[in-house]
Amino acid sequence: MIQSKTYIAVPPGETIREQLSTKGMSQEIFAEKMEMQPSYINRLLNGTLPITSDIASRLECILGIPKIFWERLEKIYVETIDKVNLEIDMQLIRKFPLMEMQKQNWVRKGSTKEENVKILREYFDTCSLSQMLNDRSLPIACRCLKKTEKTIPAVFAWAQKARIEARKVKVEKIDMQQLKDEIVHLRKLSLKKPNEFCPILSDTLAHCGIAIVFLSHLSGLYLHALSFYDEKKIVICLSTRGKDADKFWFSLFHEIGHILNGDLNKNGEITEEDEQKADDFARNTLIPDREFAEFCKQKSFTVDSIKTFAEKISVQPGIVVGRLQKDGYILFQKFNKIKEKYKIVNEE
């Protein structure tokens, strides 16, 4: 039985149970008479096995109630489930950033709540928004700085747009070893400008079986990046919101850390421990811990020393500034002029 505020969908199996009780017939005997396995009878009684024409005929013979009655009862049940799901989804749409999705032309505008539900279901490739939100079978690894009531629906909306765009990207077979081999090369791309490194980054990752997508930001979504499997490819999505270079590259390598750590293969949500390991990977990949420790021992943090160290390890100087700030060696307001601001245009 499922219900909403207005509707209650009662499976025909409840009526069957009443008839069995009236006749004093056990489920085991009923299964024998129906010539069906007990597991199928359980599903029939619970409403997960639909009453077909054949089943309706058997029920007529055994319970003495016309076939047409059972077929109508099944039809009413299915129609009521649709009404229950629609009413539940109509309450859920307020949690999605629908207006912004419409503004960015991710979805069309609906004139009614019912139409907006249909639009969102089509967008997410689902018949039930509530069922989709409760599904954790496909882990999404994301670098999210803050979580609110609307975080999960917004993450799903962003991830689905990434999935749609990634399907346009041709990639080769997933190759984790090649991804590992490309790490140093990917880090050196931070020395280039976005218009130079974006095509190289996309091509390099595509050879590893990864489609990278750059998406516009959704307001209220404190999300820098996410990654997940989509059929035979991996998707990495990065925000095109103006940001410091160090945050961009940290987010990218954070997601690569999730991929190499096998987090996308897990059943269930990504844990805090998984997030910390991905953070550690990104931090140590961009600036190896041993070399960073040697640099910090000098206790001389100037524009020249930072640039010299950045050149030595082949990364953008702003990345070194970000690490120094994060680890408390310098104040957050120091040397920000060294940081580059990225403006990446989304190519849809």
N, C-alpha and C positions, 0 to 999 in steps of 0.2 A: 504494500500500500504506500503510495506517495501522495503528498498533498501540498497545496499552496493555501493562501488565505481564503480563496473562493472555492477551489475544487479539491475533491478527494477522488483519486483513482484507485478503485478497488478491483484487484485482479479476479477474473472468473474463477480462479482456484478457490476463492473463499466460498463461492456457491457450491462448488464440487465438494468441499469439505463438509458443508452443511448436509448435503445429500448423503454422503458416506456415513455421517453420524446418525442421520434419520434411519438409514437402512441397517446400521450396525455392521458396516463393512470396513475391514481394516485396509490400510494402504497397500499391504502386501497382496491381499486377495484382489483388490482393485487393479493393481499392476498386472496380475496374472490374467484377469478378465480383459483388460485393455490390450494385452499382449505387448506390453512396453516394459522397459527396464525401470527398476525403482528410482534410479537417478533422474530419469525423464519424468516420472510421476511427480517427484519433488519439485522439479522445475515448473511443471504444469500447475501445481498447487500454489507455487510462489509467484506465478505470473511471468516467469522468464522464458517459458516455452509457449509460443502462441498457439491458439486453437485453430488448427487447419480444418479444411473440409473433411479430411479423413478422421481426424480426432473427434470432430463434432458428430460424425456418424457413429463412432464407437460409443461416445457418451450417450447418444440417443438409445442405443441398444441396451446399454448396461444400467443407465439411470432412469430410462423411460421418459426423458424430456426431449422434445423435438430438436432436431439438428439445427433448425433455423434460430432457435432460442440461443444456443451456444455461439453461433456465428455472430448474432447481433450483440451478445454480451461482450465478445472479443472486440468487436468494432467500437463499441461504446468505451471500453477500457482504453484502447489505443487513442481514440479521439480525446479522452479526458487527460491522458498522460501528456498529449501535445499541449492542451490548455494549461495544465499544471506547469510544464516546462516553460511555456511562453510567459506565464505570469511571474515565475521566479526570475527568468531572464530579464523581464521588464524592470524588475527591481534592481538587477545587477548592473544594467548599462550605465547607471550614474557613477559607478566606480571606475569606469573606463574613461580615458581622456578623449572622449568621442569628438568633442568640438574641435580640439586641436588636431586630431587625426583628419577631420573633415577640412580644416583650414589648410593643412599641408597636402591635401588631395590624396591621402592614403585610402580614404573611403568616400563614397558619395553621401550626400545629405538626405535623410529621410524626413518625411512630413509628420510621421506619427511614431510613438514608442514601438509599436509592433513592427513598423518598417525598419526602424533603427536596430531592433533585435535581429531581424533577417539580414541586414547589412553586415552586422558584426559576426553573425554566424558564418556568412559567406567568406568574410575576411579571414576568420580563424579556421576555416574548413572544419566546422563542427556543427552538430545538431543541437548542442546544449552548452551554453556559456558556463553554467554552474558546474557541469561535469568536467569541462575543460580546466577550470580553475582548481578543481580538486585532484586533477591528474598530475602525479609527480613521477610518472614512469620515464620521462625523458628529462634528465638533469640539465639545467641551464646554469652554467658557471658565469657569475657576473661580479664585477667590481662595483658594488653599490655602497655608497657612503652613508646613506640614511634610509630607514624604512618607515613607511607610514601605512595607513589603511589602504591607500590606493597604489602602493608600490607594486604588489604582485600583478594586478591587472595591467598596469602600465608597462611592466617588464614583459608580460606576455604580448602586449601590443607592439612593443619595440622589437621583440624577438621575431614575431611573425613577419613584420616588415623586412627585417634582415633576411629571414628565410625566403621571402618572395624575391628580394633582390639577388640573393645568392644563387637562386636557381637559374639566373641568367649568366652566371660565371662558369666557364668550363675549367675543370680541374683534372689533374691526373689522379691516379690511385693514391690513397693515403699512405704516406711513407714517413714514419716517425724518425727513422735514422737520418733521412735526408733533412728533416726539420732540425734535428740536433746539429747536423753538419753546417747548417746555414746560420746558426745563431750569431756567430762573430760577424758574418757579412751583414746580417740584419741590424746589428748594433751600430755598425759603421754608417748605416743609412741616415742616422741621426745628424750627421754632418751636412746633409743636403737639405734643400728647401722642399716643402711639401709637393710642389709641382714636379720636382725631380724624383723624390723618393717614392711617391704614391704608386706610379706605374711599376717601378722595380719591385716594391714590396708586394704588390698584388701578383705579379708574375712569379716571383720567388715562392710565395706561399702556395700558389696554384700548382706548382710542380710538386709540392708536398701533400697535395690533396686538400688544401684549405682555401676556401673562398673568403676573402676579406671584404667587408662592406662598411662604408662610411655613411652614417645616418644623422639626420638633423635631430636635435635634442627635443625631448618632451618636457615641458615645464612641470616641476614637481617631481621629476624622476631623477633622483640623485645617483645617476648611473654613468660611468665612464665607458664601460665595455662589457661584452658578454660573449660566450662561446657555447656551441652545442653541436651535436651530430644532426645532420639532415640527410637521411638515406645513406649514400656512399661518399659523402663529403663532410668536412668539418667547416663550420661557419664561425668566423670571428667578426664581431661588429664593434666599431669604434664610433664614438660621438664626434660630429663635426663642429660641435660647440667650441668657440674660441677658447684656447687653453694654452698653458705653458707647455713647452716641448717636453720637459721632464715628466709631466703628468701623462702626456700622450704616450711616450715610450714606455713608461712604467705600466700603463694600462695594457699595452700590447703584450709586453713580456709576462705580465700577470696572467693573461689568458693563455699564452703559450705554455706557461708553467702548469696551468690546469690540464692542458692537453697532454703534455709529456708525463704528468703525474698520474694520468689515467682517471682523472676525476669525472670525465664525461661518460665513462663506462659504468658508473655507480648507479645502483637503484636507490633513488631517494634524493633528498636535497643535499647540496654541497655544504659541508660543515665548516665551523669556524677554524678548525685545525687545517682543513683543506685550503681555506682562504689564506691562512698564515703561511703555509708552505708555498703557495703561489706568490705571495708577497716576497718571501725570502728568495725565491728563484729570480723574480724580476730585479730585486735590489742587487743581488750578487752577479747577475748577468750583465747589467748595465755598468756597474762598477764593482769589480771583484773585491771581496772583503779584505783580502790580504793587502792588495795594493792601496786600497782606501785607508787601511789602518796605518800603513807606512807614511802616506801623505799627511794624515792627521797628526802623526807624531811630531812633525815639524812645527805645528802650532802657528803656522804662518799662512793666514788666509787673506790673500789679496787678489785683485783682479788678475794680475800677471801670474801668480802661483796657481790659481784655479785654471786659467787657460792653458798653462804649461802642462798641468796634470791631465786635463781633458784631452789635449793633443796626444799625450803619451799613451793613453788607453783608447784613443780614437772614438770619443763621444762628444756630443755637443756640450759646451761649458755649462749651460743652464742645468743640465742633468746633474753635474757635480754640485752646483749651488743648491739644487733641490735636496740632494742627499745630506749636505752639510746642515741645511735648515732642519730637515726631518730628524736628524740624529742629535740636534741640539748644539752643534759646534758654532753656529752663527745664528743671529736673530732672523726671523722670517722676513723682516723688511730690508735685510742687507743683500746687496749684489743682485737685486731683481732685474736690473737693467741688462744683466748678462743673459737673462732668460729670453728665449725667442717665443713669440706668440704665433700660434698656427691658426690659419684660416683655411680649412679644407672644404672645397666646394663639393657638395654631393652630386655625383653624376648619375642621375636616374634616367 
